[in-house]
Amino acid sequence: MLETALVAFTTMFATIGPVDIAVLFATLTATQPPAQRRQTAIKGSLIGGGLLLLFALFGEVVLFSFGITLPALRTAGGILLLLIAIDMVFARSSGGITTTREENAEARAREDISVFPLATPLIAGPGAIGAVILLVANARPDWLKVIVVIGVTLAVVLLTFLLMLIAGQVSRRLGVTGVHVLARVMGIVLAALAVQFVFDGLANSGLLG
C-alpha cells in the first residue's frame, strides 16, 4: 500500500507540477487583489480536481469501450509519461504538463483564468489525466489501492492549491533555477516509473512470447 501511495504521489506530483503552477499563477494573477486570487485558486483547484476524479473513476471504462486493453494502456501511458519526463529533465516546456506559448498569451488576456488555463491544462492536463487513468488501472481490482491512488491525486491538487495561496513567496524563494532543479529531479524519477510501465505493458501483452 505504501508503494502504491509513493508511486502515485511521485507520478502525480511530476505530471501536475504544483510548484510550476504556483510560479505561473503568481505571474498570471500579479495584478489581481488577494481576494480575487484566492477565489481563482479555489475555483481552479475544484474544477481541476473534479476532472481528475472523473477520469480516475470512468477513464478506464471509456478506453476499454474502444477495445483498448490494459497492456496497451500501460505501454501507451508509459511512453507518454516518458516523453513528459524527458522534457522535465531538459527543462523544456511541454504541452503535456504546462501551457503552450499561444495558451499563455490567451491566458494573459483573460480576467478569469480559473477554468482555462488553471483547471485545464495546468492541473488536469493530458499528462495528469493519462497518469491517473494508468495508476487506477494498475491498482485494480484492489479497491483499497484505487482509493489510495485517488486520495493521493486529490492531495496533490490540495498541495497545488496551498502553493498557489503563497505563490509569490514560492516564486521569489525558488526562482527559475530552483524550479528547474526540482523539475529535473522529479523528471528522472518519472522517467524510471514510465519505463517500468512500458516494461509491464509489454510483458503482459503476449508480444514477447
Backbone as JSON Lines, residues from 0, in Angstrom:
{"i":0,"aa":"M","n":[0.83,-1.21,0.0],"ca":[0.0,0.0,0.0],"c":[0.86,1.26,0.0]}
{"i":1,"aa":"L","n":[1.95,1.2,0.79],"ca":[2.86,2.34,0.82],"c":[3.51,2.54,-0.54]}
{"i":2,"aa":"E","n":[3.86,1.44,-1.2],"ca":[4.47,1.55,-2.53],"c":[3.48,2.19,-3.51]}
{"i":3,"aa":"T","n":[2.21,1.79,-3.44],"ca":[1.18,2.38,-4.3],"c":[1.07,3.88,-4.08]}
{"i":4,"aa":"A","n":[1.08,4.29,-2.81],"ca":[0.97,5.7,-2.47],"c":[2.19,6.48,-2.97]}
{"i":5,"aa":"L","n":[3.38,5.92,-2.8],"ca":[4.6,6.61,-3.23],"c":[4.66,6.77,-4.74]}
{"i":6,"aa":"V","n":[4.31,5.68,-5.46],"ca":[4.31,5.74,-6.93],"c":[3.27,6.76,-7.41]}
{"i":7,"aa":"A","n":[2.09,6.74,-6.79],"ca":[1.03,7.67,-7.17],"c":[1.46,9.11,-6.89]}
{"i":8,"aa":"F","n":[2.05,9.35,-5.73],"ca":[2.45,10.71,-5.38],"c":[3.53,11.22,-6.33]}
{"i":9,"aa":"T","n":[4.54,10.4,-6.57],"ca":[5.64,10.81,-7.45],"c":[5.12,11.12,-8.86]}
{"i":10,"aa":"T","n":[4.27,10.22,-9.37],"ca":[3.75,10.38,-10.72],"c":[2.85,11.61,-10.84]}
{"i":11,"aa":"M","n":[1.93,11.79,-9.9],"ca":[1.0,12.91,-9.98],"c":[1.7,14.24,-9.67]}
{"i":12,"aa":"F","n":[2.65,14.23,-8.74],"ca":[3.39,15.46,-8.45],"c":[4.16,15.91,-9.68]}
{"i":13,"aa":"A","n":[4.75,14.94,-10.38],"ca":[5.54,15.28,-11.57],"c":[4.65,15.75,-12.72]}
{"i":14,"aa":"T","n":[3.5,15.1,-12.92],"ca":[2.67,15.45,-14.07],"c":[1.81,16.69,-13.83]}
{"i":15,"aa":"I","n":[1.4,16.93,-12.58],"ca":[0.66,18.16,-12.28],"c":[1.62,19.33,-12.11]}
{"i":16,"aa":"G","n":[2.72,19.11,-11.39],"ca":[3.71,20.17,-11.2],"c":[3.23,21.31,-10.34]}
{"i":17,"aa":"P","n":[2.92,21.05,-9.04],"ca":[2.4,22.11,-8.16],"c":[3.28,23.35,-8.08]}
{"i":18,"aa":"V","n":[4.58,23.17,-8.04],"ca":[5.49,24.32,-7.94],"c":[5.46,25.15,-9.22]}
{"i":19,"aa":"D","n":[5.49,24.47,-10.36],"ca":[5.41,25.18,-11.65],"c":[4.11,25.97,-11.75]}
{"i":20,"aa":"I","n":[3.02,25.34,-11.34],"ca":[1.72,26.02,-11.4],"c":[1.71,27.25,-10.5]}
{"i":21,"aa":"A","n":[2.28,27.12,-9.29],"ca":[2.31,28.24,-8.36],"c":[3.08,29.42,-8.95]}
{"i":22,"aa":"V","n":[4.22,29.14,-9.58],"ca":[5.03,30.21,-10.19],"c":[4.26,30.88,-11.33]}
{"i":23,"aa":"L","n":[3.63,30.07,-12.18],"ca":[2.86,30.63,-13.3],"c":[1.64,31.38,-12.78]}
{"i":24,"aa":"F","n":[1.01,30.86,-11.73],"ca":[-0.15,31.51,-11.13],"c":[0.22,32.9,-10.61]}
{"i":25,"aa":"A","n":[1.39,33.0,-9.98],"ca":[1.85,34.3,-9.47],"c":[2.0,35.31,-10.61]}
{"i":26,"aa":"T","n":[2.46,34.83,-11.76],"ca":[2.63,35.72,-12.91],"c":[1.3,36.16,-13.51]}
{"i":27,"aa":"L","n":[0.39,35.19,-13.67],"ca":[-0.87,35.48,-14.33],"c":[-1.83,36.3,-13.46]}
{"i":28,"aa":"T","n":[-1.65,36.27,-12.14],"ca":[-2.56,36.98,-11.24],"c":[-1.88,38.14,-10.52]}
{"i":29,"aa":"A","n":[-0.77,38.6,-11.07],"ca":[0.03,39.64,-10.4],"c":[-0.76,40.92,-10.16]}
{"i":30,"aa":"T","n":[-1.71,41.22,-11.03],"ca":[-2.46,42.48,-10.9],"c":[-3.78,42.31,-10.14]}
{"i":31,"aa":"Q","n":[-4.09,41.1,-9.71],"ca":[-5.36,40.85,-9.04],"c":[-5.24,41.09,-7.54]}
{"i":32,"aa":"P","n":[-6.29,41.54,-6.88],"ca":[-6.28,41.68,-5.42],"c":[-6.26,40.3,-4.77]}
{"i":33,"aa":"P","n":[-5.8,40.2,-3.51],"ca":[-5.69,38.91,-2.82],"c":[-6.98,38.09,-2.81]}
{"i":34,"aa":"A","n":[-8.11,38.74,-2.59],"ca":[-9.39,38.01,-2.53],"c":[-9.71,37.36,-3.87]}
{"i":35,"aa":"Q","n":[-9.44,38.06,-4.96],"ca":[-9.71,37.5,-6.28],"c":[-8.76,36.36,-6.6]}
{"i":36,"aa":"R","n":[-7.48,36.5,-6.2],"ca":[-6.52,35.42,-6.43],"c":[-6.94,34.16,-5.68]}
{"i":37,"aa":"R","n":[-7.4,34.35,-4.43],"ca":[-7.84,33.21,-3.63],"c":[-9.05,32.53,-4.27]}
{"i":38,"aa":"Q","n":[-9.99,33.33,-4.75],"ca":[-11.18,32.79,-5.4],"c":[-10.81,32.03,-6.67]}
{"i":39,"aa":"T","n":[-9.87,32.57,-7.42],"ca":[-9.41,31.92,-8.64],"c":[-8.75,30.58,-8.32]}
{"i":40,"aa":"A","n":[-7.92,30.56,-7.29],"ca":[-7.23,29.33,-6.88],"c":[-8.22,28.26,-6.44]}
{"i":41,"aa":"I","n":[-9.23,28.67,-5.66],"ca":[-10.24,27.73,-5.18],"c":[-11.02,27.12,-6.34]}
{"i":42,"aa":"K","n":[-11.51,28.0,-7.23],"ca":[-12.32,27.54,-8.36],"c":[-11.51,26.63,-9.29]}
{"i":43,"aa":"G","n":[-10.28,27.05,-9.6],"ca":[-9.44,26.26,-10.49],"c":[-9.11,24.9,-9.91]}
{"i":44,"aa":"S","n":[-8.82,24.86,-8.6],"ca":[-8.47,23.59,-7.94],"c":[-9.66,22.65,-7.89]}
{"i":45,"aa":"L","n":[-10.84,23.19,-7.61],"ca":[-12.05,22.35,-7.55],"c":[-12.38,21.75,-8.91]}
{"i":46,"aa":"I","n":[-12.3,22.59,-9.95],"ca":[-12.61,22.09,-11.3],"c":[-11.55,21.1,-11.77]}
{"i":47,"aa":"G","n":[-10.27,21.45,-11.57],"ca":[-9.19,20.55,-11.97],"c":[-9.25,19.23,-11.22]}
{"i":48,"aa":"G","n":[-9.45,19.3,-9.9],"ca":[-9.56,18.08,-9.11],"c":[-10.76,17.25,-9.51]}
{"i":49,"aa":"G","n":[-11.87,17.93,-9.82],"ca":[-13.07,17.22,-10.26],"c":[-12.85,16.48,-11.58]}
{"i":50,"aa":"L","n":[-12.15,17.12,-12.5],"ca":[-11.84,16.47,-13.78],"c":[-10.97,15.24,-13.59]}
{"i":51,"aa":"L","n":[-9.96,15.35,-12.73],"ca":[-9.08,14.19,-12.48],"c":[-9.85,13.06,-11.8]}
{"i":52,"aa":"L","n":[-10.75,13.42,-10.88],"ca":[-11.57,12.4,-10.22],"c":[-12.48,11.71,-11.23]}
{"i":53,"aa":"L","n":[-13.04,12.48,-12.15],"ca":[-13.91,11.92,-13.18],"c":[-13.16,10.91,-14.06]}
{"i":54,"aa":"F","n":[-11.95,11.29,-14.48],"ca":[-11.17,10.38,-15.31],"c":[-10.66,9.18,-14.52]}
{"i":55,"aa":"A","n":[-10.39,9.38,-13.24],"ca":[-9.95,8.26,-12.4],"c":[-11.04,7.21,-12.28]}
{"i":56,"aa":"L","n":[-12.29,7.65,-12.18],"ca":[-13.4,6.73,-11.98],"c":[-13.9,6.1,-13.28]}
{"i":57,"aa":"F","n":[-13.88,6.89,-14.36],"ca":[-14.52,6.42,-15.6],"c":[-13.6,6.38,-16.81]}
{"i":58,"aa":"G","n":[-12.38,6.89,-16.69],"ca":[-11.48,6.95,-17.84],"c":[-11.15,5.58,-18.41]}
{"i":59,"aa":"E","n":[-10.89,4.61,-17.52],"ca":[-10.54,3.26,-17.97],"c":[-11.71,2.61,-18.7]}
{"i":60,"aa":"V","n":[-12.93,2.83,-18.2],"ca":[-14.12,2.27,-18.82],"c":[-14.29,2.81,-20.24]}
{"i":61,"aa":"V","n":[-14.07,4.11,-20.4],"ca":[-14.18,4.73,-21.72],"c":[-13.15,4.14,-22.68]}
{"i":62,"aa":"L","n":[-11.92,3.99,-22.2],"ca":[-10.87,3.43,-23.06],"c":[-11.17,1.99,-23.43]}
{"i":63,"aa":"F","n":[-11.65,1.2,-22.47],"ca":[-11.96,-0.2,-22.74],"c":[-13.13,-0.33,-23.71]}
{"i":64,"aa":"S","n":[-14.01,0.67,-23.71],"ca":[-15.15,0.63,-24.65],"c":[-14.67,0.76,-26.1]}
{"i":65,"aa":"F","n":[-13.46,1.3,-26.28],"ca":[-12.85,1.38,-27.61],"c":[-11.98,0.17,-27.91]}
{"i":66,"aa":"G","n":[-11.99,-0.81,-27.02],"ca":[-11.21,-2.02,-27.23],"c":[-9.76,-1.9,-26.82]}
{"i":67,"aa":"I","n":[-9.43,-0.89,-26.02],"ca":[-8.05,-0.7,-25.57],"c":[-7.8,-1.58,-24.35]}
{"i":68,"aa":"T","n":[-6.82,-2.46,-24.43],"ca":[-6.54,-3.4,-23.35],"c":[-5.65,-2.75,-22.3]}
{"i":69,"aa":"L","n":[-5.57,-3.38,-21.12],"ca":[-4.73,-2.86,-20.04],"c":[-3.25,-2.83,-20.44]}
{"i":70,"aa":"P","n":[-2.71,-3.89,-21.06],"ca":[-1.3,-3.8,-21.5],"c":[-1.05,-2.64,-22.46]}
{"i":71,"aa":"A","n":[-2.0,-2.4,-23.38],"ca":[-1.85,-1.27,-24.31],"c":[-1.89,0.05,-23.56]}
{"i":72,"aa":"L","n":[-2.78,0.14,-22.56],"ca":[-2.87,1.35,-21.76],"c":[-1.58,1.59,-20.99]}
{"i":73,"aa":"R","n":[-1.03,0.53,-20.41],"ca":[0.23,0.67,-19.66],"c":[1.36,1.11,-20.58]}
{"i":74,"aa":"T","n":[1.45,0.5,-21.76],"ca":[2.53,0.84,-22.68],"c":[2.4,2.26,-23.19]}
{"i":75,"aa":"A","n":[1.19,2.62,-23.65],"ca":[0.97,3.97,-24.18],"c":[1.14,5.02,-23.08]}
{"i":76,"aa":"G","n":[0.6,4.73,-21.89],"ca":[0.75,5.66,-20.77],"c":[2.21,5.84,-20.37]}
{"i":77,"aa":"G","n":[2.95,4.74,-20.38],"ca":[4.37,4.81,-20.05],"c":[5.16,5.65,-21.04]}
{"i":78,"aa":"I","n":[4.82,5.51,-22.33],"ca":[5.51,6.3,-23.36],"c":[5.19,7.78,-23.19]}
{"i":79,"aa":"L","n":[3.91,8.09,-22.92],"ca":[3.51,9.49,-22.71],"c":[4.25,10.08,-21.51]}
{"i":80,"aa":"L","n":[4.3,9.35,-20.41],"ca":[4.99,9.84,-19.22],"c":[6.49,9.97,-19.46]}
{"i":81,"aa":"L","n":[7.05,9.07,-20.28],"ca":[8.48,9.15,-20.59],"c":[8.79,10.43,-21.38]}
{"i":82,"aa":"L","n":[7.94,10.77,-22.33],"ca":[8.14,12.0,-23.11],"c":[8.06,13.23,-22.21]}
{"i":83,"aa":"I","n":[7.12,13.21,-21.27],"ca":[6.99,14.31,-20.32],"c":[8.23,14.39,-19.44]}
{"i":84,"aa":"A","n":[8.71,13.22,-18.98],"ca":[9.89,13.17,-18.11],"c":[11.12,13.73,-18.83]}
{"i":85,"aa":"I","n":[11.26,13.41,-20.1],"ca":[12.4,13.92,-20.88],"c":[12.36,15.44,-20.95]}
{"i":86,"aa":"D","n":[11.17,16.0,-21.19],"ca":[11.04,17.46,-21.23],"c":[11.37,18.06,-19.87]}
{"i":87,"aa":"M","n":[10.98,17.38,-18.78],"ca":[11.27,17.89,-17.43],"c":[12.77,17.88,-17.16]}
{"i":88,"aa":"V","n":[13.44,16.81,-17.53],"ca":[14.88,16.69,-17.29],"c":[15.65,17.77,-18.03]}
{"i":89,"aa":"F","n":[15.21,18.08,-19.24],"ca":[15.9,19.1,-20.05],"c":[15.27,20.49,-19.91]}
{"i":90,"aa":"A","n":[14.35,20.62,-18.92],"ca":[13.72,21.92,-18.61],"c":[13.09,22.55,-19.84]}
{"i":91,"aa":"R","n":[12.38,21.71,-20.61],"ca":[11.68,22.22,-21.79],"c":[10.2,22.31,-21.5]}
{"i":92,"aa":"S","n":[9.53,23.31,-22.08],"ca":[8.08,23.42,-21.93],"c":[7.41,22.28,-22.67]}
{"i":93,"aa":"S","n":[6.44,21.67,-22.01],"ca":[5.73,20.56,-22.61],"c":[4.23,20.81,-22.55]}
{"i":94,"aa":"G","n":[3.55,20.61,-23.66],"ca":[2.1,20.77,-23.68],"c":[1.39,19.75,-22.83]}
{"i":95,"aa":"G","n":[2.14,18.72,-22.38],"ca":[1.53,17.68,-21.56],"c":[1.32,18.11,-20.13]}
{"i":96,"aa":"I","n":[2.15,19.02,-19.62],"ca":[2.02,19.43,-18.22],"c":[2.01,20.94,-18.04]}
{"i":97,"aa":"T","n":[2.26,21.7,-19.09],"ca":[2.22,23.16,-18.99],"c":[1.43,23.7,-20.17]}
{"i":98,"aa":"T","n":[1.26,25.0,-20.19],"ca":[0.57,25.63,-21.32],"c":[1.57,25.94,-22.42]}
{"i":99,"aa":"T","n":[1.06,26.0,-23.65],"ca":[1.91,26.37,-24.77],"c":[2.06,27.9,-24.8]}
{"i":100,"aa":"R","n":[2.93,28.4,-25.66],"ca":[3.15,29.84,-25.77],"c":[1.86,30.55,-26.18]}
{"i":101,"aa":"E","n":[1.1,29.94,-27.11],"ca":[-0.15,30.54,-27.55],"c":[-1.18,30.57,-26.41]}
{"i":102,"aa":"E","n":[-1.22,29.48,-25.61],"ca":[-2.16,29.43,-24.48],"c":[-1.78,30.46,-23.41]}
{"i":103,"aa":"N","n":[-0.48,30.66,-23.19],"ca":[-0.05,31.69,-22.24],"c":[-0.5,33.07,-22.67]}
{"i":104,"aa":"A","n":[-0.36,33.34,-23.97],"ca":[-0.77,34.65,-24.49],"c":[-2.27,34.86,-24.31]}
{"i":105,"aa":"E","n":[-3.06,33.81,-24.56],"ca":[-4.51,33.92,-24.39],"c":[-4.87,34.09,-22.92]}
{"i":106,"aa":"A","n":[-4.15,33.37,-22.03],"ca":[-4.44,33.44,-20.6],"c":[-4.22,34.84,-20.05]}
{"i":107,"aa":"R","n":[-3.17,35.51,-20.53],"ca":[-2.86,36.86,-20.03],"c":[-3.95,37.86,-20.4]}
{"i":108,"aa":"A","n":[-4.69,37.55,-21.45],"ca":[-5.76,38.45,-21.89],"c":[-7.07,38.19,-21.16]}
{"i":109,"aa":"R","n":[-7.12,37.13,-20.36],"ca":[-8.34,36.77,-19.65],"c":[-8.38,37.36,-18.25]}
{"i":110,"aa":"E","n":[-9.56,37.75,-17.81],"ca":[-9.72,38.21,-16.44],"c":[-9.88,37.03,-15.49]}
{"i":111,"aa":"D","n":[-10.58,35.98,-15.93],"ca":[-10.8,34.79,-15.12],"c":[-10.01,33.63,-15.72]}
{"i":112,"aa":"I","n":[-8.95,33.21,-15.04],"ca":[-8.11,32.12,-15.55],"c":[-8.39,30.81,-14.82]}
{"i":113,"aa":"S","n":[-9.45,30.76,-14.0],"ca":[-9.68,29.59,-13.15],"c":[-9.96,28.33,-13.95]}
{"i":114,"aa":"V","n":[-10.76,28.46,-15.03],"ca":[-11.07,27.29,-15.85],"c":[-9.96,27.03,-16.84]}
{"i":115,"aa":"F","n":[-9.64,28.05,-17.62],"ca":[-8.52,27.98,-18.56],"c":[-7.6,29.17,-18.31]}
{"i":116,"aa":"P","n":[-6.32,28.92,-18.08],"ca":[-5.62,27.64,-18.19],"c":[-5.4,26.92,-16.86]}
{"i":117,"aa":"L","n":[-5.96,27.42,-15.74],"ca":[-5.62,26.86,-14.44],"c":[-6.15,25.43,-14.24]}
{"i":118,"aa":"A","n":[-7.48,25.27,-14.33],"ca":[-8.06,23.94,-14.12],"c":[-7.57,22.96,-15.18]}
{"i":119,"aa":"T","n":[-7.61,23.42,-16.42],"ca":[-7.1,22.64,-17.53],"c":[-6.49,23.59,-18.56]}
{"i":120,"aa":"P","n":[-5.27,23.4,-19.01],"ca":[-4.49,22.17,-18.89],"c":[-3.46,22.13,-17.77]}
{"i":121,"aa":"L","n":[-3.43,23.14,-16.88],"ca":[-2.36,23.14,-15.87],"c":[-2.55,22.04,-14.82]}
{"i":122,"aa":"I","n":[-3.72,22.02,-14.16],"ca":[-3.93,20.99,-13.13],"c":[-4.33,19.66,-13.76]}
{"i":123,"aa":"A","n":[-5.38,19.69,-14.56],"ca":[-5.84,18.47,-15.23],"c":[-5.44,18.51,-16.69]}
{"i":124,"aa":"G","n":[-4.16,18.35,-16.95],"ca":[-3.65,18.35,-18.31],"c":[-3.57,16.94,-18.86]}
{"i":125,"aa":"P","n":[-3.15,16.79,-20.12],"ca":[-3.05,15.46,-20.73],"c":[-2.17,14.5,-19.93]}
{"i":126,"aa":"G","n":[-1.05,15.01,-19.42],"ca":[-0.15,14.15,-18.65],"c":[-0.79,13.64,-17.37]}
{"i":127,"aa":"A","n":[-1.42,14.55,-16.62],"ca":[-2.06,14.17,-15.35],"c":[-3.24,13.24,-15.58]}
{"i":128,"aa":"I","n":[-4.04,13.52,-16.62],"ca":[-5.2,12.67,-16.93],"c":[-4.74,11.27,-17.32]}
{"i":129,"aa":"G","n":[-3.75,11.19,-18.2],"ca":[-3.21,9.89,-18.6],"c":[-2.62,9.14,-17.42]}
{"i":130,"aa":"A","n":[-1.95,9.87,-16.54],"ca":[-1.31,9.25,-15.38],"c":[-2.33,8.68,-14.41]}
{"i":131,"aa":"V","n":[-3.39,9.43,-14.12],"ca":[-4.37,8.96,-13.13],"c":[-5.15,7.76,-13.67]}
{"i":132,"aa":"I","n":[-5.45,7.74,-14.98],"ca":[-6.11,6.58,-15.57],"c":[-5.21,5.36,-15.47]}
{"i":133,"aa":"L","n":[-3.93,5.54,-15.77],"ca":[-2.97,4.44,-15.72],"c":[-2.78,3.92,-14.3]}
{"i":134,"aa":"L","n":[-2.66,4.82,-13.34],"ca":[-2.46,4.42,-11.95],"c":[-3.66,3.65,-11.4]}
{"i":135,"aa":"V","n":[-4.86,4.12,-11.73],"ca":[-6.07,3.43,-11.28],"c":[-6.18,2.06,-11.94]}
{"i":136,"aa":"A","n":[-5.85,1.99,-13.23],"ca":[-5.9,0.71,-13.94],"c":[-4.93,-0.3,-13.32]}
{"i":137,"aa":"N","n":[-3.75,0.17,-12.94],"ca":[-2.77,-0.71,-12.3],"c":[-3.22,-1.14,-10.91]}
{"i":138,"aa":"A","n":[-3.97,-0.28,-10.22],"ca":[-4.41,-0.58,-8.85],"c":[-5.55,-1.59,-8.82]}
{"i":139,"aa":"R","n":[-6.37,-1.64,-9.84],"ca":[-7.49,-2.56,-9.86],"c":[-7.01,-4.0,-10.01]}
{"i":140,"aa":"P","n":[-7.73,-4.99,-9.45],"ca":[-9.07,-4.9,-8.84],"c":[-9.06,-4.61,-7.33]}
{"i":141,"aa":"D","n":[-7.92,-4.24,-6.78],"ca":[-7.85,-3.92,-5.35],"c":[-8.4,-2.52,-5.12]}
{"i":142,"aa":"W","n":[-9.64,-2.43,-4.64],"ca":[-10.29,-1.13,-4.49],"c":[-9.65,-0.26,-3.42]}
{"i":143,"aa":"L","n":[-8.97,-0.9,-2.47],"ca":[-8.27,-0.12,-1.45],"c":[-7.12,0.66,-2.09]}
{"i":144,"aa":"K","n":[-6.43,0.01,-3.02],"ca":[-5.35,0.68,-3.74],"c":[-5.9,1.79,-4.63]}
{"i":145,"aa":"V","n":[-7.07,1.54,-5.23],"ca":[-7.7,2.56,-6.06],"c":[-8.02,3.8,-5.23]}
{"i":146,"aa":"I","n":[-8.55,3.57,-4.02],"ca":[-8.86,4.68,-3.12],"c":[-7.59,5.44,-2.74]}
{"i":147,"aa":"V","n":[-6.49,4.71,-2.53],"ca":[-5.21,5.34,-2.2],"c":[-4.75,6.23,-3.35]}
{"i":148,"aa":"V","n":[-4.84,5.72,-4.59],"ca":[-4.43,6.5,-5.76],"c":[-5.27,7.77,-5.89]}
{"i":149,"aa":"I","n":[-6.58,7.63,-5.74],"ca":[-7.46,8.8,-5.84],"c":[-7.18,9.79,-4.71]}
{"i":150,"aa":"G","n":[-6.99,9.26,-3.5],"ca":[-6.69,10.12,-2.35],"c":[-5.4,10.9,-2.54]}
{"i":151,"aa":"V","n":[-4.36,10.21,-3.04],"ca":[-3.08,10.87,-3.28],"c":[-3.22,11.93,-4.37]}
{"i":152,"aa":"T","n":[-3.96,11.61,-5.42],"ca":[-4.18,12.57,-6.51],"c":[-4.83,13.85,-5.99]}
{"i":153,"aa":"L","n":[-5.88,13.69,-5.19],"ca":[-6.57,14.85,-4.63],"c":[-5.68,15.6,-3.64]}
{"i":154,"aa":"A","n":[-4.79,14.86,-2.95],"ca":[-3.85,15.5,-2.03],"c":[-2.86,16.38,-2.79]}
{"i":155,"aa":"V","n":[-2.42,15.92,-3.96],"ca":[-1.51,16.73,-4.79],"c":[-2.23,17.98,-5.3]}
{"i":156,"aa":"V","n":[-3.51,17.84,-5.64],"ca":[-4.3,19.01,-6.05],"c":[-4.41,19.99,-4.88]}
{"i":157,"aa":"L","n":[-4.64,19.46,-3.67],"ca":[-4.71,20.31,-2.48],"c":[-3.38,21.02,-2.25]}
{"i":158,"aa":"L","n":[-2.27,20.3,-2.42],"ca":[-0.95,20.91,-2.27],"c":[-0.76,22.02,-3.3]}
{"i":159,"aa":"T","n":[-1.23,21.77,-4.51],"ca":[-1.15,22.79,-5.56],"c":[-1.91,24.05,-5.15]}
{"i":160,"aa":"F","n":[-3.11,23.86,-4.6],"ca":[-3.92,24.98,-4.13],"c":[-3.2,25.76,-3.03]}
{"i":161,"aa":"L","n":[-2.62,25.05,-2.07],"ca":[-1.92,25.72,-0.97],"c":[-0.72,26.51,-1.47]}
{"i":162,"aa":"L","n":[-0.01,25.95,-2.44],"ca":[1.15,26.66,-3.01],"c":[0.7,27.9,-3.79]}
{"i":163,"aa":"M","n":[-0.47,27.82,-4.42],"ca":[-0.97,28.99,-5.13],"c":[-1.3,30.13,-4.16]}
{"i":164,"aa":"L","n":[-1.73,29.77,-2.95],"ca":[-2.03,30.81,-1.97],"c":[-0.78,31.58,-1.55]}
{"i":165,"aa":"I","n":[0.37,30.93,-1.64],"ca":[1.65,31.59,-1.3],"c":[2.54,31.66,-2.54]}
{"i":166,"aa":"A","n":[1.89,31.8,-3.7],"ca":[2.61,31.73,-4.98],"c":[3.74,32.74,-5.07]}
{"i":167,"aa":"G","n":[3.5,33.96,-4.57],"ca":[4.53,34.99,-4.65],"c":[5.78,34.59,-3.89]}
{"i":168,"aa":"Q","n":[5.62,34.04,-2.69],"ca":[6.77,33.61,-1.89],"c":[7.5,32.45,-2.54]}
{"i":169,"aa":"V","n":[6.72,31.49,-3.1],"ca":[7.33,30.34,-3.79],"c":[8.18,30.82,-4.95]}
{"i":170,"aa":"S","n":[7.64,31.75,-5.74],"ca":[8.34,32.26,-6.91],"c":[9.62,32.97,-6.52]}
{"i":171,"aa":"R","n":[9.56,33.79,-5.45],"ca":[10.75,34.54,-5.02],"c":[11.82,33.62,-4.44]}
{"i":172,"aa":"R","n":[11.41,32.65,-3.64],"ca":[12.4,31.81,-2.93],"c":[13.09,30.81,-3.85]}
{"i":173,"aa":"L","n":[12.32,30.21,-4.74],"ca":[12.91,29.2,-5.61],"c":[13.59,29.81,-6.83]}
{"i":174,"aa":"G","n":[12.92,30.78,-7.44],"ca":[13.44,31.35,-8.67],"c":[13.38,30.34,-9.81]}
{"i":175,"aa":"V","n":[13.8,30.75,-10.98],"ca":[13.76,29.88,-12.15],"c":[14.67,28.67,-11.96]}
{"i":176,"aa":"T","n":[15.87,28.9,-11.41],"ca":[16.83,27.81,-11.23],"c":[16.3,26.75,-10.27]}
{"i":177,"aa":"G","n":[15.72,27.19,-9.16],"ca":[15.19,26.25,-8.19],"c":[14.06,25.42,-8.76]}
{"i":178,"aa":"V","n":[13.18,26.03,-9.53],"ca":[12.07,25.31,-10.15],"c":[12.6,24.27,-11.13]}
{"i":179,"aa":"H","n":[13.61,24.63,-11.91],"ca":[14.18,23.71,-12.89],"c":[14.91,22.55,-12.21]}
{"i":180,"aa":"V","n":[15.6,22.83,-11.13],"ca":[16.29,21.75,-10.4],"c":[15.27,20.74,-9.88]}
{"i":181,"aa":"L","n":[14.2,21.23,-9.27],"ca":[13.16,20.34,-8.76],"c":[12.52,19.55,-9.89]}
{"i":182,"aa":"A","n":[12.26,20.2,-11.01],"ca":[11.65,19.53,-12.15],"c":[12.56,18.43,-12.7]}
{"i":183,"aa":"R","n":[13.87,18.7,-12.73],"ca":[14.81,17.7,-13.25],"c":[14.85,16.46,-12.36]}
{"i":184,"aa":"V","n":[14.86,16.68,-11.05],"ca":[14.88,15.55,-10.11],"c":[13.61,14.7,-10.27]}
{"i":185,"aa":"M","n":[12.46,15.36,-10.3],"ca":[11.2,14.64,-10.47],"c":[11.13,13.99,-11.85]}
{"i":186,"aa":"G","n":[11.73,14.63,-12.85],"ca":[11.75,14.06,-14.19],"c":[12.51,12.76,-14.27]}
{"i":187,"aa":"I","n":[13.63,12.67,-13.55],"ca":[14.42,11.44,-13.54],"c":[13.62,10.3,-12.91]}
{"i":188,"aa":"V","n":[12.96,10.59,-11.78],"ca":[12.14,9.57,-11.12],"c":[10.98,9.16,-12.01]}
{"i":189,"aa":"L","n":[10.31,10.14,-12.64],"ca":[9.18,9.84,-13.51],"c":[9.62,9.01,-14.72]}
{"i":190,"aa":"A","n":[10.81,9.27,-15.24],"ca":[11.32,8.5,-16.39],"c":[11.46,7.03,-16.02]}
{"i":191,"aa":"A","n":[11.99,6.76,-14.82],"ca":[12.15,5.38,-14.37],"c":[10.79,4.69,-14.22]}
{"i":192,"aa":"L","n":[9.83,5.4,-13.64],"ca":[8.48,4.83,-13.49],"c":[7.85,4.59,-14.85]}
{"i":193,"aa":"A","n":[8.05,5.52,-15.78],"ca":[7.46,5.4,-17.11],"c":[8.01,4.17,-17.84]}
{"i":194,"aa":"V","n":[9.31,3.96,-17.75],"ca":[9.93,2.79,-18.39],"c":[9.39,1.51,-17.77]}
{"i":195,"aa":"Q","n":[9.19,1.51,-16.45],"ca":[8.62,0.33,-15.78],"c":[7.2,0.06,-16.27]}
{"i":196,"aa":"F","n":[6.41,1.11,-16.48],"ca":[5.07,0.93,-17.02],"c":[5.12,0.29,-18.41]}
{"i":197,"aa":"V","n":[6.06,0.75,-19.23],"ca":[6.21,0.19,-20.58],"c":[6.61,-1.28,-20.49]}
{"i":198,"aa":"F","n":[7.57,-1.6,-19.63],"ca":[8.01,-2.99,-19.45],"c":[6.84,-3.87,-19.03]}
{"i":199,"aa":"D","n":[6.05,-3.38,-18.07],"ca":[4.9,-4.16,-17.58],"c":[3.87,-4.37,-18.69]}
{"i":200,"aa":"G","n":[3.63,-3.31,-19.47],"ca":[2.67,-3.43,-20.56],"c":[3.11,-4.44,-21.62]}
{"i":201,"aa":"L","n":[4.38,-4.39,-21.98],"ca":[4.89,-5.33,-22.98],"c":[4.91,-6.76,-22.45]}
{"i":202,"aa":"A","n":[5.27,-6.92,-21.17],"ca":[5.33,-8.25,-20.58],"c":[3.96,-8.92,-20.53]}
{"i":203,"aa":"N","n":[2.92,-8.1,-20.32],"ca":[1.55,-8.66,-20.21],"c":[0.81,-8.68,-21.54]}
{"i":204,"aa":"S","n":[1.46,-8.21,-22.6],"ca":[0.78,-8.13,-23.9],"c":[0.83,-9.44,-24.66]}
{"i":205,"aa":"G","n":[1.81,-10.28,-24.32],"ca":[1.99,-11.54,-25.05],"c":[2.84,-11.38,-26.29]}
{"i":206,"aa":"L","n":[3.31,-10.17,-26.57],"ca":[4.12,-9.93,-27.77],"c":[5.52,-10.5,-27.65]}
{"i":207,"aa":"L","n":[5.99,-10.63,-26.4],"ca":[7.37,-11.08,-26.17],"c":[7.45,-12.56,-25.9]}
{"i":208,"aa":"G","n":[6.4,-13.26,-26.23],"ca":[6.41,-14.7,-26.05],"c":[5.95,-15.13,-24.7]}
